[in-house]
């Protein structure tokens, strides 16, 4: 049998898979909405303008971004502390595992009440997203540190790389691939949580004047609760498009860049 050589996928093939397929899906969804009458005007959909939908997308993305940056900043020191010594591993890793297992939404009502009293309702959403993202990055970075070959560590010791020099030249480059993977998982977790994290009105007394945070998550929940099919599909299409763009323009590039830091 003739051997058929395998060629790596081209950039065009990756674009088709990661960008054009979601674009075709959104185009088909647009056609269905137009034909069904739910999309009556080109610049207005189911009670919300495209500018308002864009604003909701931007606000949701900013909450996710702030929570992710905070999670990344805290996760790396926590992972380094947990792998500093065998004693630290025995104490901190089981503790982290227990904390990861605690449902993040269990204490969300307390956070909502606390931040509403402070007048900073976005704080509750950002904090719950931060906790949801944190452990994905922590355990990914812990795994990346564990992948550093023993001979590399021995060679670093021979050449006098200790302390901050060892951290900068060996550890930080070594954790880049796993950090990217953990970040992808963390942001995916954030998208799951944002659906309910923006709907803070549910957790407040009936006489409270505080409203839900405006964003894609609250739009999806509100549209589903009120039977607004067009608004629900429009918000869902925005979520799919944003995820596809982030995947193609950010994660795929970072995954390719991270390959240079892998130990052979």
Buried (B, 14 or more C-beta within 10 A) or exposed (E): EEEEEEEEEEEEEBBBBBBBEBBEBBEEBBEEBBEEEBBEEEEEBBEBEEEBBEBBBEBBBEBBBBBBEBBBEBBBEBBBBBBEEEEEBEEBBEEBEEEBEEEBBEBBBEBBBBBBEEEEBBBBBBBBBBBBBBBBBBBBBBBBBEEBEEEEBEEBEEEEBEEEEBEEEBBBBBBBBBBBBBBBBBBEBBBEBBBBBBBBBEBBEEEEEBEBBBBBBBBBBBBBEEEBBBBBBBBBBBBBBBBBBBBBEBBBEBBEEBEEBEEE
